[in-house]
Amino acid sequence: MRLLRQPALVLLLLAGALVLAACGGSAQNATSVAALPDWARSAPPRVREAYQYAVANPEELKKYPCYCGCGAMGHTSNLSCYIQDIAPDGAITFDTHAMGCGICVDITQDVMRLKAEGKTSLAVRTYVDAQYSPFGPPTDTPLPAE
């Protein structure tokens, strides 16, 4: 009887850990989605994820140019396609440009994937430049140091 109780206890503990892990992930995701304006929250998943990444990683995303021609609009990096300004108090002024631009979102999705794979910012920048330069002139974005 005692042997039956131990596996049951182990299974119960594992199930509890899974529930807690799932709740933690959902709360974290909900917080980042909540930081977005309504129009970005209702965007297609790839676009919404890109806006979430921009909010969570502005210093990283500003290392990469955009090649959709938005430099003519005053954009200085791929970050500009999502965020116009971050005030000292943390308030974000969003840009709607990436809502309708697949190149902006594709660049961000590539950055997300390559950084998750452990690539350096310089390696990611090299990839972005090679992949997207045929689409148009880049924004005036300095090369990352690393």
Summary of the structure (lengths in Angstrom):
residues: 146
radius of gyration: 20.0
end to end distance: 60.3
largest distance: 74.9
contacts: 404
relative contact order: 0.14
helix: 65%
strand: 5%
